Each structure stands twice: as C-alpha cells, then as structure tokens.
Amino acid sequence: MVATETRKALPRLVFTGAGLAVFVLAYAWLLATGNTAISASSDPGASRISLWAALLPPLTAIVAARLVGPKAEPPAPLAGLPGSRLRSEAWVLVGAALLIALVAPAARSLGLVYPLVKVLLLLVVPLVAMRLIRGDGPKARAIPAPVTWLAPLPAILAWFLLSQVGPLAVPLTQQLPDPVSLVVGSLVTLLTASVLEEVFYRAWLQTRLEALYGRWPAIMASSLLFALMHSSRMTSDAPLLGLATIVAFQGVFGLMLGYLWSRYRNIWVVVAIHTIMNLALVPLLLALL
C-alpha cells in the first residue's frame, strides 16, 4: 500500500510542479517584456490592472481558505464510481474544454452565437456523453448539498475587499450599453459564465480529475483549461502576450475558485465570486455608495 501511494504521489507532484511553472513563466514573461499592466477583460475600453492586482486577491483568498477549514469534512463527490468510467468522462470534458478554447475567438466575434456555443460544448455535449458512458451504472452526483456556509466567508471577504473595493480594484472605464441591454447581457453572462462555467470546470471537470489524480493536479489542470477558454485574447500579432495574460489573470482566478471548490464543496460560493467578477452591475453599485 505504501509503495502504491508513493508511485501515485510522484506523478501528482510532477504535474503540480509543471502547472505551477506555467503560472511562474507567464508572470516572468510579462515582467521581462515590460507588460506590468494587463487588461482584465477583452471588452473595448476595459481598464488595465497591475500584475499585483491580478495575483494578490486570489492568493490571499487561498491563504484565508487554507487557514479556515470547514468544521466537518466536505463530501467526496463521485466516491465509489469505477475509475474507467471517471477517466472516460474526464477525457470527454477535457476535449470539450479544448474545443471551446479553439472556437472561442471565432465564436465571440459573432455576438450571441458565443453563449449558444458555450451551452452546446459545456452543457449539452457533456451531459449526452456522460449519459452514454454511464449506461446502466449509478448516477454521479458531482455537486453535493453544501455542508458549510460560514467557513468560506473569510476567503470571500479577503478577495472582495482587495479586488473590488481597495486600491487594487479594477476601475470601470469601458462604455456600457443602455440599461435594458445591460440587464439582458448581465443575465446571459450570469447563466452562461458564472453558473455554467463553474458547473463545467469545477463541479464536473475538476471533481473527476481530483478523484483520479488528486487535488492539486486537478486544480492546476482545470484552472489552465479555464484560462484557455479566454483564447480570444490571443491575437495573431501577439499570441504569447495573450497567452501570458489569460494565465496571469483568468488562470490565477481559476486557481482560487478551484481551491475553494475543493476545500468547501459549496458550488454557490464559487458561482457568487464568479458573478461578482463578471457583472458590471457590481462596480456600478459600489460607485453609487
């Protein structure tokens, strides 16, 4: 048993180290090329933020979550399912994540087509594939009922105060549409980004990778695939800059969400944070206070 655990630990350590190296290289490349400020959004007129503003709030939240654990051990989703089934489902999800990264640049330019593409690749295809893979086997519940609400609060508050209120907060500089379009766009974003992306990348993908390969390899893989979904930032004239930018911002944001999901298994916590990050209504409300 000890020998088996040792054999499993080495690949997990190597993969975690490789994932960490990607983040370090992204920041090192940005610093080396003088890109000490990056755009947090691809929206026209979006403001630029410092690398500290991209890095410090998520890392602070991870530290806070590490210090404040749940009173009871959170549920272990997918426990007892065959490894072969989990691997098949995981590969389907990884394939869908890579496919959305490939088509995102073209799909985003088509307006409302992009949310439909996301629903197809991140919801419909995985549901159909996992149903076929399951066959006559038991249903898999990757999203358990939350067992803790108070424990995640220090991490949420730390991230919120640093990223939304303090001097590191991203100022709202882009021009917003009319109120009706803003509300409709916010609702679409809530459903297809805040909810759908968290269900796909955290609840479905990361949970299966955790069951197969361990916590940190799963968090690293899911956060980098989450970053690649924002591949529309990778322009043909500066692909490395775009890649480093999405790893430095969306990738680190995904690290935080992945750790919070693994730590607390409360899907509403990560959905709420993702909602605050995505919706322009939040900085608008804060500006009125």
C-alpha positions in Angstrom: 0.0 0.0 0.0 2.8 2.4 0.9 4.6 1.6 -2.4 1.4 2.2 -4.3 0.8 5.6 -2.7 4.5 6.6 -3.4 4.0 5.7 -7.1 0.9 7.9 -7.2 2.5 10.8 -5.3 5.4 11.3 -7.7 3.3 11.9 -10.9 1.0 14.2 -8.8 4.0 16.2 -7.6 5.4 16.4 -11.1 2.1 17.6 -12.7 1.5 20.1 -9.9 5.0 21.5 -10.3 4.6 21.7 -14.1 1.3 23.6 -13.7 2.9 25.9 -11.2 5.8 26.5 -13.6 3.3 27.7 -16.3 2.0 30.4 -13.9 5.5 31.4 -12.9 6.6 31.6 -16.6 3.6 33.7 -17.5 4.3 36.3 -14.9 8.1 36.2 -15.7 7.4 36.7 -19.4 5.1 39.6 -18.7 7.7 41.2 -16.4 10.6 40.6 -18.8 8.7 42.2 -21.7 7.6 45.2 -19.7 3.9 44.3 -19.6 3.5 45.1 -15.9 -0.1 46.1 -16.5 -2.6 43.8 -18.2 -6.2 44.1 -19.4 -8.6 42.1 -17.2 -11.2 42.0 -20.0 -11.4 41.9 -23.7 -14.3 44.4 -23.8 -13.5 47.6 -25.7 -12.2 50.3 -23.3 -11.5 47.9 -20.4 -9.0 49.3 -18.0 -5.6 47.8 -17.3 -4.6 46.5 -13.9 -1.2 45.8 -12.4 0.1 42.2 -12.1 -0.2 42.6 -8.3 -3.9 43.3 -8.7 -4.2 40.1 -10.8 -2.2 38.0 -8.3 -2.7 39.2 -4.8 -6.5 39.0 -4.2 -6.8 35.3 -5.4 -3.7 34.2 -3.4 -4.9 36.0 -0.3 -8.3 34.2 -0.6 -6.4 30.8 -1.0 -4.4 31.5 2.2 -7.5 32.5 4.1 -9.3 29.4 3.0 -6.3 27.3 4.0 -6.4 28.8 7.5 -10.2 28.5 8.0 -11.3 24.9 7.3 -14.8 23.5 7.4 -16.0 22.1 10.7 -16.9 18.9 9.0 -15.1 17.2 6.2 -16.9 18.2 2.9 -18.4 15.4 0.9 -16.3 13.4 -1.5 -18.3 13.5 -4.8 -18.1 10.6 -7.1 -16.8 8.3 -4.5 -17.2 4.6 -5.4 -17.5 5.1 -9.1 -15.3 3.0 -11.4 -12.0 4.5 -12.4 -12.6 3.6 -16.0 -15.8 5.5 -16.1 -14.3 8.5 -14.4 -11.4 8.5 -16.9 -13.8 8.3 -19.9 -15.9 11.2 -18.6 -12.8 13.3 -17.7 -11.4 12.9 -21.2 -14.7 14.0 -22.7 -14.7 17.1 -20.5 -11.1 17.9 -21.3 -11.9 17.5 -25.0 -14.9 19.9 -24.7 -12.7 22.4 -22.8 -10.1 22.3 -25.6 -12.7 22.6 -28.3 -14.3 25.7 -26.7 -10.8 27.2 -26.5 -10.3 26.6 -30.2 -13.6 28.0 -31.4 -13.8 30.9 -28.8 -12.0 33.5 -31.0 -14.3 33.0 -33.9 -17.5 32.5 -31.8 -17.0 35.6 -29.7 -17.0 37.8 -32.8 -20.5 36.5 -33.7 -22.2 38.1 -30.6 -25.0 35.9 -29.2 -23.7 32.9 -31.1 -20.9 32.5 -28.5 -23.3 31.8 -25.5 -25.1 29.2 -27.6 -21.7 27.6 -28.5 -20.9 27.5 -24.8 -24.2 25.9 -23.9 -23.6 23.3 -26.6 -20.0 22.4 -25.7 -20.0 22.9 -21.9 -23.5 21.5 -21.2 -25.3 19.6 -23.9 -22.3 17.6 -25.2 -21.0 16.6 -21.7 -24.5 15.6 -20.5 -25.1 13.4 -23.5 -21.6 11.9 -23.4 -21.7 11.2 -19.7 -25.2 9.6 -20.0 -23.9 7.3 -22.7 -20.8 6.4 -20.7 -22.9 5.7 -17.6 -25.0 3.1 -19.3 -26.8 1.2 -16.6 -24.5 2.4 -13.9 -25.4 4.6 -10.9 -25.9 8.3 -11.4 -23.0 10.5 -10.5 -23.6 13.5 -8.2 -20.7 15.8 -8.6 -22.5 18.7 -6.8 -23.3 17.7 -3.2 -25.6 19.7 -1.0 -23.4 22.4 0.8 -22.4 21.5 4.3 -20.8 24.8 5.2 -21.5 28.5 4.6 -19.6 30.4 7.2 -16.2 28.8 6.7 -15.7 30.3 3.2 -16.6 33.8 4.3 -13.1 35.0 5.3 -11.7 33.9 1.8 -14.7 35.6 0.1 -14.3 38.8 2.0 -10.5 38.9 1.5 -10.9 38.5 -2.2 -13.8 41.0 -2.4 -12.1 43.8 -0.4 -8.8 43.5 -2.3 -10.2 43.1 -5.8 -13.4 45.2 -5.7 -13.1 47.8 -3.0 -9.4 48.6 -2.2 -6.7 50.3 -4.3 -6.3 47.1 -6.4 -9.9 47.3 -7.6 -10.4 47.4 -11.4 -11.9 50.7 -12.3 -14.9 50.7 -14.6 -13.7 52.5 -17.7 -15.5 50.8 -20.7 -18.6 52.3 -22.1 -21.7 50.5 -21.0 -24.8 49.8 -23.2 -28.3 51.1 -22.5 -29.9 49.8 -19.3 -32.1 47.1 -21.0 -29.1 45.7 -23.0 -27.0 45.8 -19.8 -29.6 43.8 -17.8 -30.1 41.3 -20.6 -26.4 40.9 -21.2 -25.8 40.5 -17.4 -28.4 37.8 -17.2 -26.9 35.9 -20.1 -23.4 36.3 -18.5 -24.8 35.0 -15.2 -26.2 31.9 -16.7 -23.6 31.0 -19.3 -20.5 32.2 -17.4 -21.0 32.4 -13.7 -23.2 29.3 -13.4 -22.3 27.2 -16.5 -18.5 27.6 -16.3 -18.4 26.7 -12.6 -20.5 23.6 -13.1 -18.4 22.5 -16.0 -14.8 23.5 -14.9 -15.2 22.9 -11.2 -18.1 20.6 -10.4 -17.7 18.3 -13.4 -14.1 18.5 -14.7 -12.1 19.3 -11.6 -14.0 16.8 -9.4 -13.4 13.9 -11.7 -9.7 14.9 -12.1 -9.4 15.1 -8.3 -10.9 11.6 -7.9 -8.4 10.3 -10.5 -5.2 12.3 -9.8 -5.5 14.2 -6.6 -6.4 17.8 -5.5 -3.6 20.0 -6.8 -3.1 18.3 -10.2 -6.9 18.7 -10.8 -6.9 22.3 -9.7 -3.9 23.1 -11.9 -5.4 21.4 -14.9 -8.9 22.8 -14.6 -7.6 26.4 -14.0 -5.4 26.3 -17.0 -8.2 24.9 -19.2 -10.4 27.6 -17.8 -7.8 30.2 -18.8 -7.6 28.8 -22.3 -11.4 29.3 -22.7 -10.4 33.0 -22.9 -8.3 32.3 -26.0 -9.9 35.2 -27.9 -7.3 37.4 -26.1 -4.6 35.6 -28.1 -4.2 37.7 -31.2 -2.1 36.7 -34.2 0.2 39.6 -33.8 1.0 38.9 -30.1 0.0 35.3 -29.2 2.4 35.0 -26.3 1.2 38.2 -24.7 -2.3 37.0 -24.9 -1.5 33.6 -23.5 0.5 35.0 -20.6 -2.3 37.5 -19.9 -5.0 34.9 -19.6 -2.8 32.6 -17.5 -1.9 35.5 -15.2 -5.4 36.7 -14.7 -8.1 34.1 -15.6 -5.8 31.2 -14.7 -5.0 32.6 -11.2 -8.7 33.4 -10.7 -9.4 29.8 -11.6 -6.8 28.6 -9.1 -8.7 30.4 -6.4 -12.1 29.1 -7.5 -10.7 25.6 -7.8 -9.2 25.6 -4.3 -12.4 27.0 -2.8 -14.4 24.3 -4.5 -12.1 21.5 -3.4 -12.0 22.9 0.2 -15.7 23.5 0.8 -17.7 21.8 -2.0 -20.1 24.7 -2.0 -20.9 25.5 -5.6 -22.8 28.6 -4.7 -19.7 30.2 -3.2 -17.7 29.9 -6.4 -20.7 31.0 -8.5 -21.1 34.1 -6.3 -17.5 35.1 -6.7 -17.6 34.5 -10.4 -20.8 36.6 -10.7 -19.2 39.5 -8.8 -16.1 39.3 -11.1 -18.2 39.2 -14.3 -21.0 41.6 -13.8 -20.5 45.4 -14.4 -23.5 46.0 -12.1 -21.3 45.4 -9.1 -18.8 48.2 -9.7 -21.7 50.4 -10.7 -23.4 49.8 -7.4 -20.1 50.4 -5.5 -19.6 53.6 -7.4 -23.0 54.9 -6.2 -22.2 54.2 -2.5 
